Each structure stands twice: as structure tokens, then as C-alpha cells.
Amino acid sequence: MTETIPAFIAIDWGSTNRRAYLVDQAGRVLRAEREGKGLLSVPDDGFAAEVAAIRSRLGDLPAVLAGMVGSARGWANVPYVRTPAGIDDLAAHVYWVEAGRTAIVPGLADPAGDVMRGEEVQFLGAVAAGLAPPDGLLCQPGTHCKWARMADGKIASFSTAMTGELFGLLRDHSLLADFLSGDVHDGEAFRAGAAAGLHGSLSTLLFRIRAAALLGSRSVEDSAAYASGVLIGHDVGGAQLEPGANVHVIADAHLGALYAAALAVAGANTTRLDSHDAFVAGIHRIWKASAA
């Protein structure tokens, strides 16, 4: 049996969470860890020490970092690469914060006026690994949902919707807060909200959630699912999908199921992908190209 030898450490470093992967030459994950040590919890001068601590656990190896760690609030403010862009474009512009040791992947900027950091690795990784086609539409739901149009294996254009953040604000700080404590899951209330959100006035639909509960036309317990459906349906509607369109969704199981349901209401087909697989596939190829 051939011995598996670690090659590098990949780190997906977001604002609130961080994932580190020990990866071998073939792109296989040998060990993974997740911590709530996003960049917001790291002092400005603390990034080098954090990476050193990760190396102490995973091995003294080169490290490739992606995500908000490359933002103005992160370790270094790495310039964006403009779309269209692929693996080689990102690899050519990695920023070495420690020469030959630690690199940060640049984010992407779209001429329409949009930016991303971290999601580009997953989009390109999904295509490079054959999980998604080189031409098509990919979606990565989250606090800020990203939609990427792929062409010839590159990200041709993309857009961002603040869907998850809006739901959080409504649930915690709005007139609707007392009505949004119920569970959010795929069901009749969620799909009704998604259908309404596809074409309706977003602000009007949101106000009527409270009115429906007060008038007894929808239960308070169903209000959160309906509100989530309205927001996600509105997000899906913004993609202007043709009937029968195919969308590859990169998400965890819960959020992926919600977007798949809303896409089904819109008449689209969904292929769901694992975000960790997509990230590792992308960062592995960026590491190989940048080290070439």
C-alpha cells in the first residue's frame, strides 16, 4: 500500500469561522478541523500566530489561504482579480505573505460592481473536479448568496444577494421579530412564500407576514418558513431562469434543500454539491498551479 504523504495545508478563512484541511499531493483530505476563529476574532497582528498554531497541529507545510483573510480587515488586503477568471488567473495572483510558505488567494471583482472572496475557489473547484459543467449557472447560498455564470470553465460573471443577512435582520431587529421564531424547513408554508417571492413586491410581502398572523390567515409557527421562502424565492427570481434550467447549488444540507425547493417552485432543476469537496478541489488546483 502506497504511503500517503501530506503536501500542504488549505485554509478557508471566513469572517466568523475557519476550516483547515491537511491535503496530500493528489488532493485527498487527510485531516480537517473547524474552529470559530474567523477573522473578526483575530487581532490585526495575530494572523501569523494563528497559522503557526495550525501548523503545529497539522504539520510544518506550505499553506494556502482563501476567503476574508485576504480582505482589508484580514492579514493582507489582496487585490481582486477581474472576471472572467479561472484557476490559472487566481494562481498567477496569489499573494505571498510569507515567501514560499504562506499564500493568500485573491478574490474576484465583477465589472457590474460586485465582489467575492472565497466562493470563487468553490465555484472553480466544482467545475475543475467535474462536479459541475464548465458552462452553466452555479449558486452558493449563505449569508450573502452568490450566483456565478460559468463559461469555458471560468467565472464569466457573478452577482450577490444579501438573502441570509436580510432574514437574520428581520428575525432579530424588525417589526416581524416576534413572528419569526418558528422552524424553517421545506414545506407548504416555505413553498408558498417562495412562489410569492418569485414575482411579488418584496417589501409588501414581508409586511403582510405580520398581518397574516394577526388576522389568523397564517399561523405564527409557519411565519418564519414563509418569510424564508419569500426571501429565497425573491433571490431565485432575480436569476431570471428559463423553465427547465439546471442550477448547481453548493451548500450544506439544510440550506441546499431550501434553495432546491425554491428552484423547483420556479420550474428549475437542481444538482446539489458539497461545499467542502468543491473548496478542496479548487484550492488544490490553485496550489499546484501557483507552485509550478
N, C-alpha and C positions, 0 to 999 in steps of 0.2 A: 504493500500500500504506500502511495506517494505521500510524503510528509507535507502538510500544508504550512506554508511559511507566511507570517504576516508581512504586508508590504507597506501599508500606510494607514493613517487614521483619517476618517472623514467626519466632519462635524457640521451638523445642521443647526445653526445658532439663530434662534428667533428672539423676539422681544421678551417673551415670558418663559420659554422652555428651550432646552438644548438636548440634542441627541448626538451621541458619538458612536462610531462604528469602527471596529478593527477589521480591515479588509485585506484579503490576500491578492496576489498578482492577477488571479483570474476574475476578481470582482466578487468573491464569495465573502459573506459576513461571518467572521469567526467569533465575534463578541459584540454586543451592543449594550448601551446604557442610556437611560433617560433621566434628566435632572431638571428641576425647576429653577435652573440658573440661567435664565435668559439675560440678554444684555442689560435690561433695566435693573437687574440686581447686582451688576458688576461695576465697581468704580472705574473711572476713566483709565486709571493706571493699573487695572487689575487683570487685563486680558492675558498677558504673558504668563502670569502666575496660574491662571485657570487652565491654560493649555498645558503648562508644565505638570499640573496635578493630574490631568487626563493622561499624559504620557507616563506618569508614574504608575498608573493603573493598567494601561493598555499596551505600553511599550514605547521605547525611545525611537520613534519613527517619524518620517515626514508627515505633516498634517495639512489637509486641505479643508478650508472652512467656507461655508456659504450661508447666506441669509443676512439678517440685520446686523451682524457683526461687521459687515462692510459698509455700514451707513455712517452718517455724521455723528451719531451717538455711539458708534461701535469702536472697534480697535483702530480702524483707519477708514477714512471716507474714500472708498474706491470709486473712481468714475464709472458711470454707466456705459454699457455698450449699446449702440442703437440697433433697432431691428431694421431689416431681417438679420437674424443671428443664429448660429448653430454652435455645436460643441467646439469646433476649432476656433471660432471667434472668441468664445469665453476663455478658452485655454490660452490664447495669444495675449489676453489682457489680465491674467491673474496678477494679483499684487502680492509681492513677497514682503511680508512684514519681518520675517527672519530669513535671510538669504539661504535658499536651498533647504529650508526646514519647514517654514510655515507660510502657506499661501492663502489668499482670500479671493474667492470667485467674484467677479464683478456682476452687478445686477444689470437689468435691461431697461432701456427707455424707449418708448414708442413715440413717433413723431406727432401722434394725435394728442400727446400730453399726458402720458401715463408712465408709471414706473413699477418695477418689481425687484425684489431681492430674495432669492432662494427658490421661488417657484420655477424659475427658468431651468434649474437643474432637474427638477422632476419632469417637466414637460419634455425636455430634450432627452432625458434618460428613458422615459416611457417609449419614445419613438426609437431611440438607438437600440433598446433591448427587444424591439419587436412587439411590445405590449400595445402599441398604438400605431396607426398608419402614418406615413410621412406627410400625407396631405389630409387635413381634416380639422375638426374642432375638438379641443380639449378644455376641460373645466376643472378647476381646483377650488372647491368650496372652502369656506373658512370665515374668519372674522372679516377679511376682505377677499371676496370671491374673484378669482382670475379666470378669464376666458381667453384662450390662445388659439389663433388660426395658424396651422402648420402648413408649410409649403416646401416640398423637396427636403423634408427633414429638419427645416429651420423654423423658428418662430417668426412668422411673417408680420404679425400684428397681434396686439392683445388689448384687453380692457379690464378694468377693475370695478366691482360693485361693493359698496360697504354694507352688504346684506347682514352679515353676522353682527357687526357692530351696531347697526340700527336696531336689531332685535334686542340686544343687550341694553341699549339706552332706553328703549320703550319699556322693557321689563323692570328696569331699576329706577328710572327717573321721569317717567311720563305720566300723563293722565290715566294711562292704561295699566299702570304698575299693579294695582290691586286686583286686576283681572287676568294677569298673565303668570300665575303661579302653577298652573297645571302642567302635566307632562306634554312633551312634543313628540309625536310619533306619526307614522304614516297611517292614516285612517280617513274616515268620512270628512271630519272637520278640516284636516290638513288639506285634503284634495279639493274641497270646496273653496278654501282660501286660495289655493294655487290657481284654480280656474278663474276666480275673480281677479287675482293679481295679474294674470296674463294680459288683460286688456283694460282693466279699470283704473280709475284715478287713485293713486296710492294713498294720498293724504285723506281722501274721503273714505276709502275702505278701512283705513286704520281707525278713524274716529268712530265709525259705525260698529266697531268691535265692542266698545263700551256700551253703546246704545242698545245693541242686540242683547247683551247680558241684562241690562236694566229692564228691557221690555219683555224678557223671557223667551226671545226667539232663538237664543243660543245659550247653552249653559256656561257658567264661569269656568267650569272644568275643561271645556273644549276651546276656550278663548285663546289660550297660548298656541295650541296646534293650528288653529285657524289663522292667527296672526303670523306665525312662521310660514304657513302656506302662502299667505298674501305676499310676504316679502320675497320668498324664494320664487314664487310664480312670477312676480314682477321682474326679478332678476333674469329668469329664463326667458320671459317675454322680450327683454332687451336684446337677446341674442338673435332675434328675428329668424327663427328656424323654419325651414321648409318642412312640410309634413313628411314623416319618414326619415328625417335627418338622423345621422348617427353621431352621438356625442360620447367621448371617453371621459369618464369622471374619475379624478384622482382624489380619494378621500377616505376617511375612516368609515367603519361600517354604518354608524348611525347617520352621519351627515350624507354619506353616499346614498343611503336608502331614501332619504328625504328628497334629494335632488333627482334621483331616478324616478321617484313618484311624480314630481312636478314635471319632469321632462315627458313622462308618459301622458300626463294630462294635456301637454302641448302637442302630442302626436309624434314625439321623437323617440328614438331607440337609444338605450344606454348600455355602455360597457364599463363596468366598474373596475378600477385598478387600485392596487395597494400603493400608498404614498411612499412607504419605506423602500419598497422594491424599486420604484421609479427614481427616488433620490440616489440610492446606492449605484444604480446603473449609470446615472448621469455623472455623478462625482467621480466614479471610477474611470470613465472615459475622458473626463477633463484632466484627471491626474495623469493618465497615460499620455495624453496629447501635450500637456504642459511640460512633462518630463522628457519628451522626445528630443 
